[in-house]
Amino acid sequence: MNHAQTYHIGNNQITRTKKSKAVAPTTGRVRPLDAKTQGCKRSSERQTQISTCGNVANGFLKTSFLPKLQENKTLQACQKTAKTEKGFYKSLCELAEHYKIEPMQTNQFEYPYNMALAIWDIEEKLKHCVLNWQEIRLLQDSKKTYFISEEKYNTGTTLYYIPIEPLYQMLHDPMRKRNAQLLVSVCSYLYHIADIPYFRQEDTYLYWMYEMHKDWVEQDDETEETEMYQSEFNKVELIGDCIEKKLFNRINLQVFEKRLNSFKSCDTFDNDCWQIACNAFALYTQYPHTSIFRNAPIKNDPESEAEEYEVIGMEKYISFISHTTGWLYESITDTINNEFNEYGLMEEPTICKCFDGKNITNTNLDFENRLFPLLDDMCSLLYNYETTRK
């Protein structure tokens, strides 16, 4: 059995957490993650300079310098063999061809500077050419040396919690009933196809959160606010179950296009609803069976850096929720912040591509690049509608 060893290019480190502030309403900030990188170490190797033609007096100003050779663990671990360099450049060519990048010619330089320069060059080009590029890793086993490229959608430590109580209010507002019906089709798509968790389903994270806070209220000594608190939980359950029945009805998907085409915009709010619905319908049409969790990191992956760290799963920060204002929401988000502060990493949509001579998966994060902004827009729209009514 060949045991591949992984080396990380650059100075990326496991991201650590630091104390966070309370999440903001609608798509609230969970917490900033504190990521530190190492500085460049000194190297005794000289830089190779490439001079342009010109007057000797102006030679220094017209000289471009190649980057210094850093003490890179990847190259230190790789043995200097013709096989290693051949595998390195073969994999590099596959990577460059896949991303349609022209790599710098570095074969004329001595080992290990030739490989270090090639890595530096391809990293710089990937940063500018690939929207979701995260890092490249170099693997070496007894048979070959090859690259793995990682692409990741950065969720920005955001809670994507879509409030449904404003949708319930909209359905009972004669002036906004058409808006509500259009948004019900959007939410039905998110519920059935995009697979967004619903807080009234017992296996979801927010269901457990609501139940835990309900238990706390019931176990506390009775006060003047106890009845109000219990009434709030009853309202959450009643409205939550009512809206879920509507979203569960797939007729909303069948009439989605008809509702969209017949909708007439009369003001800014109408236009915002229509634009969100257009974006959702375009995703539904292009990705009729695609879940938001399709590129969630594989749990217990032996290649994962997060193996020894507690990880915030995607299902914990993406969900439908009752509402995003008031004491109950603030209480729940405080609890979530306290819990998330104990975690080391967040799961985010990730694609890993292996350039080892085999067929390369031609996948991307286009779906995620469009769905997450859609969730953000939905959260903001419903939150603003809810707050303007109060």
N, C-alpha and C positions, 0 to 999 in steps of 0.2 A: 504494500500500500504506500502511495506517495503522499507525504504530508506537506502541503503547500504552506509556505511561510509568507505572511503579508507584511509589506512595508508601506507606510503612509508617506506620500510625497508632500513636502512642505512642512510647516510647523503646526498643523492642526492638532488640537488637544480635545479631550472630553470636556464638554461644556459643564460648568458647575453652576449651581443655583445661588442666588442671594436673596435676601429678604425682599418681599414684594409689597406693593401697595394694593389696595382693594381694586377689584376689577371695575372698569367703567361700565355704564349702561350699554345696551345693545351689544355689539361685538366688543366686549370689554377686554382690556389688557390683562392677561393672566399674571405675568411677571416678566421682568427682563432677565435674560440669562447672561451670566457673566462669563465671557470667553476670553481667555488670555492666550497670547501667542508668544513664542520665544523670539528673542532678537537674534540677529545674525552673529555667528561666532567668528573669531578671527581665523584667518587662514594664512599659511605661510606661502601658498602658491601665488605666483605672479599672474596678473591679468594679461590676457592676450589682446593687444590693441590692433585695430584695423584703421589705417590712416587713409584719408582722402588725399588726392593730389592737390598741391597748392604751395604757396610761399612758405619757406621754412619758419619764418617768424610767426606765422599764424597757424603753425602745425598743431599746437595743443588744442586750439579752439576748434579745429576741424577734425579732431580725432574722436571716434566713437569707441567706447570701452565695453567689452563683453563682461557679463556678471562674474563675480568672484566664485570660486568653487567652494561651496559650503561643506562642512563635515556632515554629509548626509548619510543617515543610517542605512538607507536603501543601498547606496553604492558601496558602503563599507562592508555590508553583508554579502553583496554579490562578488563572487570570485572572478578574477580576471581570466576569462577563458574565451576562446573564439566562439564557442557555443553560446555563452551568455550574451555576448554582444550581438550575435546573429539573431537570437531570439528576441532581444530587446528591440532591435531595429525593425524586425519583421512585425512585431506586435504594434510598434509605434506607427508603422505605415498603415496597418489596418485601422487603428484609431483615427489617424489623420484622414484617411479615405472616408470613413464613416461620417465624420463631422465636416467633411469637405474643407479641410485645412491644409495649407501647404507648409510642411515642417521645414525648419532650418536644416541645412546640410552641415552636419557636425562630424562626419566620419574622418575628416582630415586632422582632428585633434586627438591627442593622446588620451588613453583611459586613465582616470575615470572622468576627466573633464568633458569628453565628448558626450557621455551619457547625461552628466549633470546639466550641460548646456541644452541638450535636447529636451530634457524634462522642464527646465525653466522656460524654454521657448513655447512648448506645447501648452503648458499651464497658462501662460499669458494670453495665448490665442484662444484657448477654451473659455477663459473669463469673459472675453469680448464677443465671442461668436455663439456660445451656447447659453440660452436664457437661464436654465435651472442647474447649470453645472456646479457641482459641489467640490469634488476632489478626484484625483487619480491615485491608484495604488499599484505598486509593482509586486507581483508574486513570483516566487522562484521555488521550484521543486527539483527533483532529481531528473526530470525530463525536459522542462522548458522554463523560460522566463517570459512573462506576459503581463500586460496592463489590465486593470479593472477600472472603469470610469463610473463615478456615481453622480446621478442627477437627483436633485431634491427640490420639492416645492417648499418654500419658506412660509409657514403659516403666521409668522410674526407674533408668536405667543398670544394669540387671540382666542377668545371664547366665541365660537360661532353658534350662538343660542338664538333660535328663531322663535319669537313670542307668538302664541296663537290667540291669546285673549284679544288683542287688537283686531284680529281677523273675525272673531266672534262679534265684537262690537260693530264692525263694518257691515257684517251681514244683516244687522238689525238697524242700520242707518239707511233710510230711504235714499239719501243723497249719494251714498257710496256702495250701494248693493251691487252695481255692475262691476265696480272695482273689486269687491270681495269675491265675486264669482270667478273673475279672471285670476285672482291670486289663489283661490282654492285649487284651480287647475295647476298652477305653479307648485303649490305645496303638495298636491297629489303626486306630481312627478318626483319631487324630492323625497316623498314618503315611500313610494313604490319602487322607483327606478334607481334614484341616487342613493337610496337606502339610508337616509338620515334617521337616526334613532328617535323614538317618540317617548316622551317622559312618562306616559301612562302604561308603557309596556314593562312588565316586571323584571325583565332581564337587562334593563338599561341603567346607566349610572345615575341619571337624574331622578329616576323613580326611587332608587335607594336613598338619594339625598332628601327628597320630599318626605319619605317615610321616616327617616331618622329625625328630621326636625319636627315632624308630627308627634313622634314618640316623646321627644323632649318636652313639648308643650303639655302633653297628657300626664307626664310624670312630675312636672313642676307643681309647686303649690298653686292653688287657684288665686288669681288676682283679678283686678278689674278688667285687664286686657285678655284674660283667658278665653272668654266667649268670642271676642273679636278674632283671636288667633284661630280658634277652631272653625269659625265661620269662613275664614280665608282658605283653609285647607279644603273645606267642603266645596267652595267655589272653584278652586283649582281642579278638583276631581270632576265636578259636574261639567265645566266648560271643556276640560281636556277630553273627556269621553265623548262629548257632543261633536267637537271638531274632528276627532279621530274617525268617527263614523262617516263624516262627510269625505274626508281624505281617502278613506278606505274604498269608497265607491269609485271604481275605475271608469265610470261614465265621464268623470272629469277629465280623463286623458283623451277619451274619444271625441269630446266636444272642445278640446283645447284650441285647436286651430280655428274652429268656427267662432268661438268667443273672442279670440284674438283679432280675427278679420272684421268682426262686427263692432268692435269697441271703438267709440268715438271720444277723442280727448278734448276736454273743455277747459282744463286748467293745468297747472304744473303738476299737481298730484296725479291727475289722470295720465299725463305723459310719462311720469316716473313709473307708474304701474304698468303701462303698456310696454315701456322699454325693458323692464325686468321680465315681463312675460315673453317678449320677443327673444331675449337672450336664453331664457329657460327652454322655450320651444325649439330653438336652434340646437341646443344641447340634446334635447330629447330626440330630435330627428336624426342627428348625427351619431349619437351614442344611445340607442334605444334600450340597451341592456347593461349599461355601465354604472357600477357602484362607486361611491366616493372612496371606498376602502380597497379598491382594486390594486393600488400600489402601496398599501400599508406595509411597513417593514415586517418581515417574517419573524415571529417570536422564536426565541431560543436558537437564532441563527448563529452557528459557531464562528462566522466571520464578523459578527457584529461587535463593535466597540462597546456597546451598551450592556454587554452580557452581565457585568458586575454592578450595574446601576439600576435603581428603580426608574421606570419609564412611564410617562403619561401617555396612555393609549389614545388614539384618535377618537374613539367612541366617548371619551370623557370630555372633550372640548368641542364636539360637534353634536348638536341635538336640537329638536324642538323643545320648547320650554313654555310654561304657562304665561309668564309675563316678565318683563325686565325693569320693573319699577317697584318701589315700596319696600316695607320692612322684611317681607319674606324673601324676596330676591336678594336683598342686601345680606341677610343672614346666611343664605345658601352660598352666595359667592364668597363671603368671608371664610366659610368652612372650606370651600374649594381652594381658595388661596393658601390657607394654612396647610392643607394636604399637599398641594402641588409644590410648596416650598420644601417638602421633604424628598422630592424626586430630583433625579440628576439630569434627565433628558426628556424631550418630547418626541413622540412618534410623528413623523411627517411623511407624506407621499414620497417614495424613493424608488429609483430605477438603477440597477447595477448592470453594466454591460461588460462582458468578458471578451477580450481580444486575444484569443489563444488559438486562432486558426479555424475555429468552428464557426457555424453560422451565427451572425450577430442579430440579436433581437431588435427589430426596427420599431421600437416603442418610444413614446415621448410623454410629456406631462401637459399636453395641450388641453385635455379634459379638465385637469386640476387647475390650470391657469385661467380657465373660464368659469369653473364651478365655484371656486372659493370667493372670487369677487361678486358672483351672483348671490351667494349666501350673505355676504357683507351688505350688499344693497338691500336685500330682503329684511335683514335685521334692522337696518337704519330706517327704512320706510315704515315698518310696523311700529318701531319704537317712537318715531316722530308722530305718527298718527295717534298713538296711545297718550303721549304727553300733551299734545295739543288739545285733547278732549278734557284734560283735567284742569 
